[in-house]
Amino acid sequence: MILVIGGAGYIGSHLVRELVETEQVVILDNLSTGHEKLLIKDAIFVKGDLGDSKVLGDIFNTYPIKAVMHFAANSLVGESIKDPYKYYQNNVASALTFLHTMLKHDVKNVIFSSTAATYGIPNVDIIDEACSNQPINPYGRSKLMIEQILEDFSIAYGLNYIVLRYFNAAGAHISGEIGEDHIPETHLIPLILEHLLGLRDSISIFGSDYDSKDGTCIRDYVHVTDLARAHILALNALMRGKKKNTVYNLGSGKGYSVNEIIDLCESVSGLKATRIYADRRPGDPAKLVASYKKVKSELGWDPKFTLEEIIRSAWKWHRKNGGNK
């Protein structure tokens, strides 16, 4: 059985939907940012916190867990700056509790969801895993701390891990049944689609003087189901002893400006957006684009969804759910 911590969240729920095809799954989620409606009926659900050693102990004592997949982290950059305690408590201290508990029960395989925020503001156009890690906010630092802890635990306790650094997860399941539903919402594509549905008055563009063809910053988007497939490939490689104790970027290798994303959302929806230009946000890099050559070479992963398909899947979900707002 596989324990998925945070399996009621956006990315975790998409992973579980794919994983139950081949594995028995136990979900641990406190539903603080996840949603009960995203739970997959074929998985066992336990409501609880990853920092609760008793709940974790009960899971490991009850179910034959062979690996853990960790998705449970606070992930809002702005909030992490305003409330760093919350981020170090949940993302680091609670993660230490779950790592200690799994090792105590002789479970030594973990897939860890990390972030491109560990790179900070890189001075290269395309970011590979060899780029230096210089996070500029508590969120990125908290993720990098766990990456370093995993490395230390591997040396000291024989822990086996694979770290997956996401760039911009986007889109919804092709069925339209589950999708991106954050409260508050901070991600660009759902913000645009909520605006086009009439749930927001406009879409704000932070900065129009970046070094890009239209002056807006550039990001790399990858479909959430492609991310789920990457996790399963990583899990299989880890369990079979083919790969361990390594880091992979997950992105598309292509960058799109904010205005290009809005243009495509308009094209997919047939609606026109009201764009409001605002000042740059502190710490926003001009360009973040991933190299995924390593994960392609070692795990055989390629993103399958185009940017248009990403937006079409998200639009399908948002129209069906009215944004759930």
Disulfide bonds with the S-S distance in Angstrom:
none
